[in-house]
Amino acid sequence: MSTASIQTKEYGTVVRERHSVRHYDSSVKISKEELTELLAEASLAPSSSNTQSWRFLVIDDEAAKQKLLPIANNQNQVVEAAATIVVLGDLDGYKEIGRINDIAVQAGYMPEDFAKQFTENSLRLYSSLPPEKLKSIVQIDGGLVSMQIMLGAKARGYDTVPMGGFNPAKLIEEFKIPSNLVPVMLIAVGKAATPGRLTARLPIEDVTFWNGFDK
Ligand SMILES: Cc1cc2nc3c(=O)[nH]c(=O)nc-3n(C[C@H](O)[C@H](O)[C@H](O)COP(=O)(O)O)c2cc1C
C-alpha cells in the first residue's frame, strides 16, 4: 500500500472536523496518484443497481483552473485548491451494467446465470425510464460519491468545499463535456490556508420523524 493510502483519523473525527474551506494554500499540490486513490475509495459508495453512473473530471492544471474560475462564479477556491473535481452523472452509465456484472462474476461475487438475468432486467428497466427520472438517479448517485470524496479527503488531511455555484451550460461548453454527462457539483480539494467556519445544525429532533407524520 502506498503511503498515500494511510488514513489516520477516525470516522467520528473526520465527520466532525469536515467544514467547507474556501481559502487554500496554493503551494500544496496533490499527486495524480493520490487523487486517483481518493476517487477509487469514494467509488465504493452505493449506487442505483451498482451502476456507478458517476464520472469525474479532475481540474488540476493552471490553465484549466483559470478557465474554470469565471464558470464557477469567480470562487477563488477553484484556483487556490490543489484540484477541483467536477462530479458528473452519466445518463448512459447504466449501459455498463453488463461489464460491471461480468467483473463481479470473475471475482466470484455473483453466479453467472444470476448476472445475466440481472443485466437483462436492469438494461430493460433503465432504458425505459423517462429522462428526468434517469437524471434524478444519476444526481443521487453523484451526491453519494461526492460526500465520500469529501470525507475521504478529510481523512487524508485535506479539506474540501462542494460547489453548486457554477454555470453548467458554460462548464459543458468550455470543457467539451459530452451530452450524456450531467454536472452534479464541483468539489475543491486542497490544504486549508484558513480553517472553514463553524456552521450550525438544527436540533436532530426537529428534522427526524419516527414511524409516520400522524402523531
Ligand atoms: C449542493 C451544494 C452546493 C454548494 N455550493 C457552494 C458554493 O457554490 N460555494 C460555496 O462556497 N459553498 C457551497 N456549498 C457549501 C455550503 O455552503 C456548506 O456545505 C454549508 O454552509 C454547511 O457548511 P459546512 O460544509 O462547513 O458544514 C454548497 C454545498 C452543497 C451541499
Ligand as a Chemical Component Dictionary entry (heavy atoms), coordinates in Angstrom:
data_LIG
# 
_chem_comp.id                   LIG 
_chem_comp.type                 NON-POLYMER 
_chem_comp.pdbx_formal_charge   0 
_chem_comp.three_letter_code    LIG 
# 
loop_
_chem_comp_atom.comp_id 
_chem_comp_atom.atom_id 
_chem_comp_atom.alt_atom_id 
_chem_comp_atom.type_symbol 
_chem_comp_atom.charge 
_chem_comp_atom.model_Cartn_x 
_chem_comp_atom.model_Cartn_y 
_chem_comp_atom.model_Cartn_z 
_chem_comp_atom.pdbx_ordinal 
LIG C1  C1  C 0 -25.023 21.233 -3.238 1  
LIG C2  C2  C 0 -24.159 22.234 -2.518 2  
LIG C3  C3  C 0 -23.757 23.378 -3.168 3  
LIG C4  C4  C 0 -22.915 24.282 -2.522 4  
LIG N1  N1  N 0 -22.442 25.345 -3.221 5  
LIG C5  C5  C 0 -21.498 26.140 -2.666 6  
LIG C6  C6  C 0 -20.860 27.131 -3.440 7  
LIG O1  O1  O 0 -21.112 27.304 -4.634 8  
LIG N2  N2  N 0 -19.914 27.882 -2.840 9  
LIG C7  C7  C 0 -19.556 27.716 -1.527 10 
LIG O2  O2  O 0 -18.681 28.436 -1.063 11 
LIG N3  N3  N 0 -20.148 26.762 -0.768 12 
LIG C8  C8  C 0 -21.094 25.957 -1.301 13 
LIG N4  N4  N 0 -21.647 24.944 -0.578 14 
LIG C9  C9  C 0 -21.194 24.706 0.804  15 
LIG C10 C10 C 0 -22.266 25.015 1.848  16 
LIG O3  O3  O 0 -22.421 26.407 1.967  17 
LIG C11 C11 C 0 -21.862 24.360 3.166  18 
LIG O4  O4  O 0 -21.786 22.970 2.986  19 
LIG C12 C12 C 0 -22.845 24.667 4.283  20 
LIG O5  O5  O 0 -22.860 26.038 4.583  21 
LIG C13 C13 C 0 -22.506 23.894 5.567  22 
LIG O6  O6  O 0 -21.184 24.164 5.952  23 
LIG P1  P1  P 0 -20.101 23.024 6.118  24 
LIG O7  O7  O 0 -19.929 22.374 4.790  25 
LIG O8  O8  O 0 -18.869 23.741 6.558  26 
LIG O9  O9  O 0 -20.606 22.058 7.141  27 
LIG C14 C14 C 0 -22.515 24.055 -1.186 28 
LIG C15 C15 C 0 -22.949 22.899 -0.531 29 
LIG C16 C16 C 0 -23.733 21.995 -1.192 30 
LIG C17 C17 C 0 -24.123 20.727 -0.487 31 
# 
loop_
_chem_comp_bond.comp_id 
_chem_comp_bond.atom_id_1 
_chem_comp_bond.atom_id_2 
_chem_comp_bond.value_order 
_chem_comp_bond.pdbx_ordinal 
LIG C1  C2  SING 1  
LIG C2  C3  SING 2  
LIG C2  C16 DOUB 3  
LIG C3  C4  DOUB 4  
LIG C4  N1  SING 5  
LIG C4  C14 SING 6  
LIG N1  C5  DOUB 7  
LIG C5  C6  SING 8  
LIG C5  C8  SING 9  
LIG C6  O1  DOUB 10 
LIG C6  N2  SING 11 
LIG N2  C7  SING 12 
LIG C7  O2  DOUB 13 
LIG C7  N3  SING 14 
LIG N3  C8  DOUB 15 
LIG C8  N4  SING 16 
LIG N4  C9  SING 17 
LIG N4  C14 SING 18 
LIG C9  C10 SING 19 
LIG C10 O3  SING 20 
LIG C10 C11 SING 21 
LIG C11 O4  SING 22 
LIG C11 C12 SING 23 
LIG C12 O5  SING 24 
LIG C12 C13 SING 25 
LIG C13 O6  SING 26 
LIG O6  P1  SING 27 
LIG P1  O7  DOUB 28 
LIG P1  O8  SING 29 
LIG P1  O9  SING 30 
LIG C14 C15 DOUB 31 
LIG C15 C16 SING 32 
LIG C16 C17 SING 33 
# 
